[in-house]
Amino acid sequence: MTQALTLDATPLFAGLNAAALRTLRARSIERHFAADEVLFIAGAPSRGLFVILEGSVRVVRSRDGRQHVIHLEGPGGTLGEVPLYGGGEYPATAIAATETRCAVIGKETLRTMMVDDPQLSWRLLEKLARRVRGLVERVDALATQDVVARLAAHVLARTAAAADGREVATLGGTQAELAEELGTVREVVVRHLRSLERDGVIRRLTRGRYEILRLDALREAAGAES
């Protein structure tokens, strides 16, 4: 699992005044979800603001029998803002990607906390602004990059130096989940991974884990600057 957080230590709530924190502690509800368990489903009414304390969650929409990832959230991330603030129903479905622990905070609790400490309002606005920026960047990538470029960019983003000095990337999920995130199907992801292997750009180490053999070629495939 990913690094755990306490509710008080999340970026959204850290440093709020004592009154707001008292309300938060007294009225938030902790929930646990197994991997692949649904937190909420598209079309359902709001259950509050979900704050991820441990684990990770995929937010997806389904169309023509295929799921498309809208965004991913880890510890400190929030879910469920649209119906909470704007009314109506959830526009997408949230699924735990790993074992996940969340705090659920009701609308009236948030109202009380914002009265107790007005800076919370700005933090919520800032978080929404970052979400919108990320969605705009995602739409731009889907519109302007082919699948190879999106796959290469994903691998680059998950590349880190191993203890032995090699550059190693972990895909971060199954091939089907990666396909959903990239806006394609599993067969296309498998084909392009094999193509990168044949070209000597990457080498498969274990399931979902690759050594980067030619970082320059991977950057070129992603359209990134060297």
C-alpha positions in Angstrom: 0.0 0.0 0.0 1.0 3.6 -0.4 2.2 5.7 2.5 -0.6 6.3 5.1 -1.7 9.7 6.3 -3.7 10.8 9.3 -6.7 13.0 8.5 -5.1 16.0 10.3 -1.9 15.6 8.3 -3.5 15.7 4.8 -2.6 18.8 2.8 -6.3 19.9 2.8 -6.6 20.0 6.6 -3.1 20.4 8.0 -2.7 23.7 9.9 -6.4 24.4 10.3 -7.4 26.0 13.6 -8.5 24.0 16.6 -12.2 24.6 16.2 -12.2 23.3 12.6 -10.1 20.3 13.6 -12.5 19.4 16.5 -15.4 19.4 14.0 -13.4 17.2 11.6 -12.4 14.7 14.2 -15.9 14.4 15.7 -17.9 14.2 12.5 -15.8 12.4 9.9 -16.3 8.7 9.2 -13.5 6.3 8.3 -14.2 3.7 5.6 -12.1 0.8 4.4 -12.2 -0.6 0.8 -10.6 -3.8 -0.6 -8.8 -3.6 -4.0 -11.4 -3.4 -6.8 -14.2 -2.4 -4.4 -16.4 0.4 -5.6 -16.5 3.6 -3.4 -19.4 5.1 -5.3 -21.0 4.6 -8.7 -22.0 7.0 -11.4 -25.6 8.1 -11.0 -25.7 7.7 -7.3 -26.4 10.6 -4.9 -23.6 12.3 -2.9 -22.3 10.6 0.2 -19.9 13.4 1.1 -16.3 14.3 0.4 -13.9 11.3 0.3 -10.4 12.0 1.5 -7.9 9.2 0.8 -5.7 8.4 3.7 -4.1 5.2 2.4 -4.1 3.4 -0.9 -5.2 4.6 -4.3 -8.4 5.1 -6.3 -9.3 5.2 -10.0 -12.2 7.4 -11.1 -13.6 6.0 -14.4 -16.5 6.5 -16.8 -17.9 3.7 -19.0 -18.9 4.0 -22.6 -19.7 1.3 -25.2 -18.5 -1.4 -22.8 -15.1 0.2 -22.1 -13.9 2.0 -19.1 -11.9 5.2 -19.4 -9.9 6.6 -16.4 -10.7 10.2 -15.6 -8.2 10.7 -12.9 -6.2 8.8 -10.2 -6.0 9.7 -6.6 -3.6 8.6 -3.8 -3.1 9.7 -0.1 -4.3 13.2 0.4 -6.5 13.1 -2.7 -10.2 13.9 -2.6 -13.2 12.5 -4.4 -16.8 13.3 -4.9 -16.7 17.1 -5.1 -19.1 17.5 -8.1 -22.4 16.4 -6.5 -21.3 17.6 -3.1 -20.8 21.2 -4.3 -23.0 21.4 -7.4 -25.8 19.0 -6.6 -27.0 16.1 -8.7 -25.4 12.7 -8.9 -21.8 11.3 -9.2 -20.7 11.8 -12.9 -18.2 8.9 -12.6 -17.5 5.7 -10.7 -14.6 5.4 -8.1 -12.9 2.1 -7.7 -10.2 1.2 -5.2 -7.0 0.3 -7.1 -5.4 -1.1 -4.0 -6.6 -1.7 -0.4 -7.7 1.8 0.5 -8.7 3.8 3.7 -10.7 7.0 3.4 -12.4 9.5 5.6 -15.9 10.6 4.5 -17.0 14.1 5.4 -20.5 15.3 5.0 -21.6 18.6 3.4 -22.8 20.2 6.6 -19.6 19.2 8.4 -17.6 21.0 5.7 -19.9 24.0 6.0 -19.2 24.2 9.7 -15.5 23.8 9.2 -15.4 26.6 6.7 -17.2 28.9 9.2 -14.7 27.8 11.9 -11.7 28.4 9.6 -12.3 30.3 6.3 -8.9 29.2 4.8 -10.4 25.8 4.2 -12.6 27.3 1.5 -9.5 28.5 -0.4 -7.9 25.1 0.0 -10.9 23.4 -1.5 -10.9 25.9 -4.4 -7.2 25.4 -5.0 -7.6 21.6 -5.1 -10.5 21.9 -7.6 -8.3 24.2 -9.7 -5.5 21.6 -9.8 -8.0 18.9 -10.7 -9.3 21.0 -13.6 -5.7 21.7 -14.8 -4.9 18.0 -14.7 -8.1 17.2 -16.7 -7.3 19.8 -19.3 -3.8 18.4 -19.7 -5.2 14.9 -20.0 -7.7 15.9 -22.7 -4.8 17.7 -24.5 -2.7 14.5 -24.4 -5.5 12.4 -25.7 -6.2 14.8 -28.5 -2.6 15.5 -29.6 -0.6 12.4 -28.7 -0.8 8.9 -30.2 -0.9 5.8 -27.9 2.9 5.2 -28.2 3.6 8.7 -27.0 1.2 8.4 -24.1 2.6 5.0 -23.1 6.2 6.3 -23.3 5.3 9.3 -21.2 3.6 7.1 -18.6 6.8 4.9 -18.4 9.0 8.0 -18.1 6.8 9.3 -15.3 7.2 6.1 -13.3 11.0 5.7 -13.9 13.4 5.8 -11.0 17.0 4.7 -10.2 17.2 1.3 -8.6 19.7 0.5 -5.9 22.1 -1.0 -8.4 22.0 2.2 -10.5 19.7 0.9 -13.3 16.7 3.0 -14.4 13.6 1.0 -13.7 9.9 1.7 -14.3 6.9 0.1 -12.7 3.7 0.4 -14.7 1.6 0.7 -11.6 -1.3 -1.6 -12.4 -2.4 -4.3 -14.7 -2.2 -3.9 -18.5 -5.9 -3.5 -18.6 -5.8 -0.7 -16.1 -3.0 1.0 -17.9 -5.0 0.8 -21.1 -8.0 2.5 -19.4 -5.6 5.2 -18.2 -4.2 5.7 -21.7 -7.6 5.7 -23.4 -7.0 2.5 -25.4 -7.4 -1.3 -25.1 -5.1 -3.8 -23.5 -4.1 -5.4 -26.8 -2.7 -2.1 -28.1 -0.7 -1.6 -24.9 0.7 -5.1 -25.1 1.7 -4.5 -28.8 3.5 -1.2 -28.1 5.3 -2.6 -25.0 6.6 -5.5 -27.1 7.6 -3.0 -29.9 9.6 -1.0 -27.3 11.3 -4.2 -26.2 12.1 -5.3 -29.7 13.7 -1.9 -30.4 15.9 -2.2 -27.3 14.3 0.7 -25.5 13.1 -1.3 -22.5 13.6 -4.8 -21.1 11.0 -6.7 -19.1 12.2 -7.7 -15.6 9.1 -9.0 -13.9 5.4 -8.5 -14.4 4.7 -4.8 -14.8 8.4 -3.9 -14.2 10.9 -2.8 -16.9 14.5 -1.7 -17.1 15.0 1.4 -19.3 17.8 0.6 -21.7 17.6 3.8 -23.9 16.3 6.7 -22.0 16.8 9.1 -24.9 14.7 6.9 -27.2 12.0 6.7 -24.6 12.0 10.5 -24.3 11.9 10.8 -28.1 8.9 8.5 -28.2 7.1 10.5 -25.6 7.9 13.8 -27.4 9.8 15.0 -24.3 12.9 17.2 -24.4 16.1 15.5 -23.6 
